[in-house]
Amino acid sequence: MKCPKCQSKNPDSVKFCGECGTQLPPFEDIAATETIEAPREELTTGSTFAGRYHIIEELGKGGMGKVYKAQDTEIREKVALKLIKPEIAADKKTIERVRHELTTARKIRHKNICGMYDIGEANGTTFITMEYVPGEDLKSFLRRSKKLTVETAVSIGKQICEGLTEAHKLGVVHRDLKPGNIMIDTEGNVRIMDFGIARSLSAKAVTVAGTMVGTPEYMSPEQAEGKEVDHRSDIYSLGVILFEMVTGQPPFEGESPLSVAMKHKSEAPPNPKKLVPQIPEGLNRLILRCLEKDRTRRYQTAEEILTDLAALEKSLPAAERITFKSKTLTPREITVKFQFRRLVIPVAIVIVIVSFKLHLDKSTFRKLNSITYFD
């Protein structure tokens, strides 16, 4: 066996290292330790996980673990596979909470919410599968663009509200709403992701009070205090996202996650319009209302925000309104249009030819008649 201090090899029969004299652990303990399979924290492209998920590529990593794009060989569809960090998976209460929440999250069927599939365990690793959405998350979109136009921010905000409205109706709170959990697919549609760690309001029995869950930059004051949260916590987080989209920065920043969380709890947010004077006053008021410390003074539902954003969008100049999806002709429309154009010209030519021929035939007929008559 190897000495744990100097790494020199020793016979199994000795109790002390022959080189440094360090006491060696019993052989039985060493043998037992070596047979334990360590949980896998990352997968390689081309490998197969849990006997059914063929790994295509790594998509990224977050607070709960790494996410991969994979082909589910059983249902023959691409999925997003999230491997939960070992330190999180080791907490059985946390996994039970996530399992319970997934049961509710799977019931959400909405165009602005990424579908959740299942939670399982393989090779000592706990994993979650969800719908794969091709596109870019809002976090990287903001990193490239710095800040968005009012029109784009309003359009994205409306779609987030539509998804939240559906989830909140089912009693599901996201609790970690942030740009990294919002995907914009290849057609410009917004999809809220990671409802796997959302908390069902009816699942209080598996919720640990006093536990701070969320990302500090987008965390509501009640989350920062470890208090019980409801759907109005998501509304606060949405306010932070809207603030960042139009100003290019979150309302609060700090040297540590704790300092940021405390600012959400005690400091008033900056006025967005002072940072970017071009922001419409209506949008400025909407953002600040979402960011009220007292949740009773915030918007009470995502549907209310959606109504105000829709009204604000209508007030924007028509030339400045944004539509992510440009209207394109379908193959059938293209076929009909082109066939019609191709048909008009030949038909016109045929009509001219026929008319000319008829005229020619009449003239010839008259001439023939005249000849016959005179003969």
C-alpha atoms as one frame of an Amber mdcrd trajectory, in Angstrom:
protein
   0.000   0.000   0.000   1.055   3.635  -0.527   1.967   5.840   2.399  -0.576
   8.702   2.620   2.296  11.114   3.528   5.316  10.283   1.340   3.532   8.041
  -1.233   6.195   5.321  -0.928   5.077   1.703  -1.348   4.932  -0.643   1.660
   4.022  -4.341   2.164   0.429  -4.973   3.278   1.715  -6.623   6.482   3.420
  -3.531   7.977   1.705  -0.926  10.150   4.212   1.917   9.681   5.833   3.381
   6.565   9.413   2.139   6.061  10.489   5.556   4.695   8.907   8.182   6.958
   7.456   6.123   9.825   3.884   7.339   9.301   1.230   4.954  10.629  -0.554
   3.219   7.763  -4.367   2.655   7.712  -5.627  -0.935   7.923  -5.567  -2.727
   4.574  -9.320  -3.359   4.775 -10.045   0.381   4.861  -7.839   0.990   1.815
  -9.476  -1.790  -0.183 -12.962  -0.546   0.654 -12.081   3.011  -0.311 -10.658
   1.991  -3.701 -13.862   0.195  -4.724 -16.029   3.289  -4.313 -16.919   4.780
  -7.722 -16.606   8.552  -7.674 -19.536  10.429  -9.238 -18.851  11.625 -12.776
 -18.910  15.409 -13.033 -18.383  15.758 -16.783 -19.032  13.830 -19.973 -17.170
  13.718 -23.263 -18.574  14.229 -26.750 -19.557  10.913 -28.298 -19.975   9.092
 -24.988 -23.245   7.559 -23.799 -24.700   8.343 -20.389 -27.224   6.207 -18.486
 -27.387   3.812 -21.416 -29.569   6.104 -23.549 -28.182   9.654 -23.785 -25.604
  10.103 -26.551 -23.585  13.239 -25.695 -23.347  15.742 -28.558 -21.738  18.732
 -26.848 -21.475  20.672 -23.590 -23.866  23.632 -23.499 -22.666  25.302 -20.311
 -22.688  25.142 -16.539 -24.548  26.846 -13.723 -25.162  26.728 -10.018 -26.618
  23.219 -10.089 -24.224  21.608 -12.545 -23.201  21.120 -16.172 -25.644  20.953
 -19.067 -25.155  18.890 -22.224 -26.932  18.588 -25.540 -27.707  14.911 -25.988
 -29.615  12.567 -28.252 -32.110  10.448 -26.345 -31.790   7.138 -28.175 -35.092
   5.843 -26.790 -37.390   8.666 -27.901 -35.036   9.674 -30.753 -35.043  13.359
 -29.896 -32.465  15.876 -28.743 -32.693  16.825 -25.059 -30.833  19.021 -22.598
 -29.151  16.854 -19.959 -28.198  18.528 -16.675 -25.827  16.725 -14.305 -26.402
  17.819 -10.713 -23.273  18.664  -8.716 -22.304  15.886  -6.260 -22.449  18.232
  -3.254 -26.057  19.128  -4.130 -27.079  15.577  -5.010 -25.708  14.373  -1.663
 -28.457  16.312   0.104 -31.374  13.895  -0.117 -33.857  16.541   1.048 -32.852
  18.838  -1.819 -33.205  16.059  -4.393 -36.587  15.126  -2.949 -37.671  18.761
  -3.250 -36.506  18.941  -6.877 -38.237  15.631  -7.657 -41.471  16.930  -6.146
 -41.234  20.223  -8.012 -40.612  18.477 -11.334 -43.916  16.669 -10.910 -45.664
  20.050 -10.995 -43.333  21.697 -13.525 -44.045  18.926 -16.057 -47.669  20.071
 -16.142 -46.715  23.462 -17.603 -47.345  23.503 -21.351 -46.650  26.910 -22.843
 -44.805  28.275 -25.859 -42.636  30.496 -23.619 -41.583  27.761 -21.184 -39.052
  25.019 -21.791 -40.586  21.624 -21.022 -39.198  19.594 -18.111 -38.954  15.826
 -18.521 -37.509  13.730 -15.709 -35.007  13.297 -12.886 -32.919  10.159 -12.454
 -29.619   8.702 -11.282 -26.901   6.787 -13.124 -23.247   6.008 -12.375 -23.601
   7.738  -9.031 -24.725  10.994 -10.697 -28.147  12.621 -10.381 -29.423  14.172
 -13.599 -32.394  16.099 -15.004 -33.607  16.006 -18.600 -35.500  18.817 -20.284
 -36.534  20.069 -23.694 -33.613  21.156 -25.868 -34.046  24.692 -27.226 -31.616
  25.708 -30.001 -30.621  29.345 -29.708 -28.834  31.683 -27.311 -29.486  32.545
 -23.694 -30.260  36.142 -22.772 -27.096  36.341 -20.669 -24.763  35.860 -23.638
 -27.062  38.007 -25.794 -26.646  40.868 -23.303 -22.908  40.256 -23.072 -22.608
  40.813 -26.819 -25.098  43.671 -27.104 -24.275  45.427 -23.789 -27.787  46.862
 -23.645 -30.905  46.412 -25.750 -33.215  48.863 -27.421 -36.463  49.668 -25.621
 -38.398  47.855 -28.359 -36.397  44.638 -27.955 -36.552  44.761 -24.158 -40.325
  45.239 -24.222 -40.800  42.353 -26.657 -38.675  39.992 -24.532 -40.367  41.209
 -21.327 -43.831  40.495 -22.742 -42.917  36.914 -23.607 -41.389  36.320 -20.167
 -44.635  37.599 -18.625 -46.706  35.240 -20.752 -44.683  32.250 -19.548 -44.747
  33.368 -15.899 -48.509  33.937 -16.040 -49.065  30.310 -17.038 -46.644  28.949
 -14.412 -48.051  31.093 -11.596 -51.596  29.965 -12.430 -50.419  26.422 -11.654
 -48.854  27.610  -8.398 -45.251  27.256  -9.594 -42.652  29.905  -8.682 -39.342
  29.878 -10.542 -37.216  31.422  -7.726 -34.120  31.710  -9.947 -35.297  33.826
 -12.867 -32.256  35.380 -14.579 -30.856  35.980 -18.098 -28.983  32.666 -17.979
 -32.326  30.853 -17.603 -34.006  32.617 -20.512 -33.404  31.250 -24.002 -34.087
  33.055 -27.264 -34.544  30.416 -29.941 -33.558  30.678 -33.598 -36.926  32.254
 -34.488 -36.780  34.902 -31.759 -39.163  33.182 -29.325 -38.376  33.526 -25.612
 -38.327  30.356 -23.491 -37.979  30.304 -19.695 -35.815  27.385 -18.560 -34.966
  25.527 -15.363 -38.347  25.210 -13.727 -36.814  22.029 -12.276 -35.769  23.992
  -9.201 -38.966  25.989  -9.034 -41.010  25.568  -5.897 -44.620  24.489  -5.915
 -46.569  26.667  -3.504 -48.476  23.595  -2.383 -45.264  21.718  -1.561 -44.382
  23.466   1.685 -43.778  20.122   3.366 -40.589  19.585   1.368 -39.340  23.186
   1.536 -36.632  24.072   4.019 -37.382  27.458   5.599 -34.452  29.831   5.995
 -32.581  28.499   2.955 -31.466  31.124   0.437 -32.125  29.846  -3.094 -31.386
  31.951  -6.160 -28.747  34.117  -7.849 -27.776  37.239  -5.814 -27.891  39.715
  -8.744 -31.536  38.806  -9.465 -32.702  37.882  -5.980 -35.734  39.426  -4.314
 -35.346  41.044  -0.855 -37.381  38.269   0.757 -35.085  35.670  -0.799 -32.041
  37.516   0.520 -33.525  37.262   4.008 -34.305  33.563   3.592 -38.025  34.217
   3.981 -40.899  32.337   2.422 -41.408  33.510  -1.182 -44.303  33.550  -3.624
 -44.857  34.501  -7.274 -44.070  38.160  -6.492 -40.426  37.149  -6.036 -40.356
  36.273  -9.759 -41.854  39.700 -10.491 -38.956  41.369  -8.655 -36.457  39.262
 -10.642 -38.206  40.260 -13.867 -37.766  43.901 -12.849 -34.019  43.296 -12.456
 -33.865  41.693 -15.912 -35.773  44.587 -17.522 -33.447  47.047 -15.733 -30.380
  45.257 -17.108 -31.770  44.976 -20.633 -32.320  48.740 -21.012 -29.343  50.054
 -18.989 -26.718  47.399 -19.704 -26.103  46.650 -16.014 -27.960  45.089 -13.067
 -29.263  47.528 -10.421 -26.902  46.206  -7.748 -23.307  44.998  -7.942 -20.790
  44.192  -5.203 -17.572  42.476  -4.241 -19.318  39.344  -2.994 -22.637  37.556
  -3.510 -23.605  38.392   0.081 -22.993  42.127  -0.392 -25.173  42.105  -3.530
 -27.950  40.233  -1.721 -27.862  42.747   1.122 -28.215  45.643  -1.337 -31.372
  44.047  -2.707 -32.631  43.891   0.851 -31.807  47.437   2.013 -30.782  49.826
  -0.819 -33.124  51.649  -3.202 -32.443  50.780  -6.859 -31.000  53.446  -9.166
 -33.448  55.269 -11.439 -33.050  53.656 -14.912 -33.943  56.916 -16.661 -31.038
  58.705 -14.979 -28.691  56.125 -16.453 -30.361  56.129 -19.904 -32.480  59.277
 -20.474 -34.046  57.800 -23.641 -36.038  55.248 -21.628 -39.797  56.064 -21.816
 -41.236  57.254 -18.519 -43.846  54.490 -18.626 -41.200  51.774 -18.797 -39.164
  53.529 -16.105 -42.134  53.471 -13.693 -42.887  49.842 -14.570 -39.347  48.698
 -13.727 -39.224  50.603 -10.438 -42.604  49.207  -9.406 -41.329  45.664 -10.015
 -38.323  46.482  -7.808 -40.289  47.616  -4.754 -38.828  46.159  -1.541 -42.309
  45.666  -0.119 -43.903  42.973  -2.265 -47.385  44.348  -1.584 -46.369  47.482
  -3.527 -45.106  45.571  -6.563 -47.208  44.349  -9.443 -49.235  41.538  -7.981
 -49.365  39.391 -11.117 -47.273  38.909 -14.250 -50.486  39.439 -16.228 -50.666
  43.051 -14.979 -47.122  43.690 -16.223 -47.991  42.107 -19.573 -50.942  44.494
 -19.970 -48.765  47.536 -19.264 -45.965  46.347 -21.552 -48.459  45.760 -24.381
 -49.859  49.297 -23.927 -46.323  50.691 -23.859 -45.453  48.829 -27.053 -48.449
  50.366 -28.844 -47.296  53.843 -27.833 -43.922  53.346 -29.531 -43.528  54.796
 -33.053 -44.538  52.212 -35.642 -41.097  52.372 -37.267 -39.454  51.472 -33.959
 -41.617  48.489 -33.028 -39.819  45.192 -33.204 -41.009  41.842 -34.480 -38.535
  39.015 -33.970 -40.162  36.803 -36.567 -40.246  38.378 -40.005 -43.132  37.302
 -42.202 -41.778  34.986 -44.845 -43.593  33.347 -47.701 -44.436  29.697 -47.237
 -43.399  27.263 -49.971 -47.047  27.137 -51.107 -47.269  30.937 -51.305 -44.017
  31.100 -53.236 -45.233  28.401 -55.641 -48.568  30.113 -56.262 -46.967  33.535
 -56.798 -44.300  32.292 -59.136 -46.653  30.001 -61.033 -49.069  32.873 -61.481
 -46.350  35.116 -62.890 -45.078  32.352 -65.109 -48.616  31.656 -66.304 -49.648
  35.226 -67.146 -47.003  35.805 -69.827 -47.575  32.550 -71.796 -51.360  33.029
 -71.674 -51.021  36.581 -72.985 -48.808  35.360 -75.820 -51.281  32.608 -76.675
 -54.157  35.103 -76.753 -52.211  37.362 -79.154 -51.309  34.439 -81.396 -54.869
  33.121 -81.452 -56.290  36.585 -82.183 -53.776  37.116 -84.984 -54.563  33.674
 -86.402 -58.295  34.312 -86.319 -57.787  37.651 -88.053 -55.564  35.972 -90.633
 -58.068  33.164 -91.198 -60.900  35.653 -91.774 -58.846  37.635 -94.290 -57.846
  34.489 -96.131 -61.453  33.258 -96.090 -62.653  36.511 -97.679 -59.986  36.319
-100.363 -60.865  32.721-101.148 -64.544  33.593-101.346 -63.795  36.422-103.698
 -61.714  34.218-105.983 -64.352  31.511-106.022 -67.139  33.955-106.789 -65.345
  35.631-109.690 -64.256  32.313-111.171
